[in-house]
Amino acid sequence: MDAVFSGLASGFATALDPFNLMLVLVGCFAGTLIGALPGIGPINGVAILLPIAYGLGFKPESAIILLAGIYYGAEYGGRISSILLNVPGDAGAVMTTLDGNPMARKGEAGKALSLSAVASFVGGTFAVILMTLFGPLLAAYAVTFSPSDYVALMVFAFASLASLVGSNPVKTLLGAVIGLMLASIGIDANTGVARYTFGIPDILAGIDFLVVVIGLFGMAELIHLVEQQARGTLKTLEIDKSFVTMADLARTKWTILRSSCIGFFIGILPGTGASVASAVAYGTEKRVQNNPKSFGEGDIRGLAAPEAANNAAAGGAMVPMLTLGIPGSGTTAILLGALLLFNVTPGPLMFQQRPEIAWGLIASMYIGNIALLVINLPLVGLFARLLTIPQQYLTPLIAVLAFIGVYSIVSNPHDLYMITLLGLFGWIMRKLGFSLAPVILGFVLGSLFENNLRRALSISAGDWTILLQSWNSIVLYVLTAIVVIVPIWYGRRVAARNARSEDESPKAPA
Amino acid sequence: MADRLFAGALLIVAIAYTYIAFAILKAPFQYDPLGPESWPQILGCVAIPCILYVLWRPDVASFDLEMPTWARVGALFVLLMAYAWVFQPLGFILSTLIFCFLLSLMLGAKPLKAGLFGIVTGVAGYFVCTRLLELNLPAGKLFVGLL
């Protein structure tokens, strides 16, 4: 416990440094702004601004504080377009539209916005507190992980990714494998053999992480925005004078706490971020309340639940990234790649070796959450006005920002073609129902996965049974089996129940 | 159909990938049990069954896009490739000016406003990025002496 407090104190020393403090505020403000823009979510915002933040030459802790601020700021801001426009910025904000938009149409837009800001604040802060308490414990335990345990952890990460993210598990898995394949391009560090480079000098060192991120989350989003262009103009609802009352908060306090818990723990699961968390929280709340009629027609609990959950998930997703080096969501995969760009390897040793980064980031999230609440309550009208920025100017700006970002890092025009082609590839994948987050997770984890497997087999001199020889890995494989089997079993049960007639008494689940 | 086309293309790539992994990749000498070829072999063996499953049970029939939308996406792609092509030779200001003008025009802005938007983005973007943020952007052959 002492270590937690002294760590936190040193973290606040880093985060309260005037320059870093300014970056927290800038990040939160920019994040809310990006999140509020229709169609652009946290992952796109972080992706587009990452190379620029990198190019500015900040210290690693400053850069990561800025990017994390953009990340959870955008989780806050996403609710604005969901509520006022009925257009979610990303998958994590979809559930917010279900009750948030009907509230706004009933003339309670002000109330919806302020209540969701409070719910977001509670969810976010709750996650940071749990992260402060459990992060160092998990890291201290993870130090004992051997390479074969890491292999098991990756298998678990990809299994939970495939089974919980996206509609089609096979496509999600295939997306992750495509990411892993992309990561295998370039010179193999152990033997110096060039793999899949076909003699092209630009990719000898591998495909640049920034190029993949900008391509898949900047350019693909741009193509998607242009494709959606003709489908009608967006109409913003007015913000009225209604405001959240103590009675509303009293009515939703258990909802918010429950959803924060759900969000945090789903966020921790590798690969599953805000989108799964908010959906599960909404579903749970609907079941707990037993009166699902009002849900979907502007129930304040239906608004508070997903908002608390998606912000808690954003914090929860940081936990495995900081302690294990395995990102908990697509956006944290990008943050992890950002740390790697700065030659910082996130993992169990980071709390000891680079405390200014690990603790500085955690402390900055306390500050950021408070700042976001303060920014979001009075200034929501300002952000709402941004929703009316005409798309014809916003869209070219995304392309220009992406080009600036990629060019300013390596000044290689070859990368500009690469991001455009990857963007087209990403757009096609999206159209076909693949989600892109698994691709980036696979890409980021590729070398870690391969190196640990090779190390494990070097230790055992080629004996594959080493993968099953420690309790850590056995437990992880059991968890993997659970995470794969339970959703299938649950899906079958729901399907069976729907098939049966309603008056028949439900049998005990087999 | 769309799913099958994409999966078919992926299958060809994945087979080539796996073939290279099994037949070509080889370290001249190595001490470790797993060489540079083992990991790609594993990936190939996971990817191919996944792709075959998608081929067997596709779930997206078509892209469901109308002709004008296709044209717009195609035009955007051409514009982006052209932007990438002229980015270095023409320099940031001129290439961005033209790109922003054409794209915003295509997306329905009035010509005058689109032109103004292009000029502001190109000029202001250049000075903010190079002078204020100290990022590296191409000045272009025409402007080297001027800026």
Interface residues (C-beta under 8 A of the other chain):
Chain A: I52 G55 L56 G57 N168 V170 K171 L173 L174 V177 I178 L180 M181 S184 D188 N190 T191 G192 V193 R195 Y196 M219 L222 I223 V226 E227 Q229 A230 P390 Q391 Q392 Y393 T395 P396 L397 A399 V400 F403 I404 Y407 S408 S411 P413 L416 Y417 T420 G423 L424 W427 I428 M429 K431 L432 G433 E450 L453 R454 L457 S458 A461 G462
Chain B: A2 D3 F6 L10 A14 Y17 I20 L25 K26 A27 P28 Q30 D32 P33 L34 G35 P36 S38 W39 P40 L43 V46 A47 C50 I51 Y53 V54 D59 V60 F63 L65 P68 T69 R72 V73 L76 F77 L80 M81 Y83 A84 W85 F87 Q88 F92 T96 F99 C100 L103 S104 L107 G108 A109 A114 F117 T121 G125 C129 L133 E134 L135 N136 L137 P138
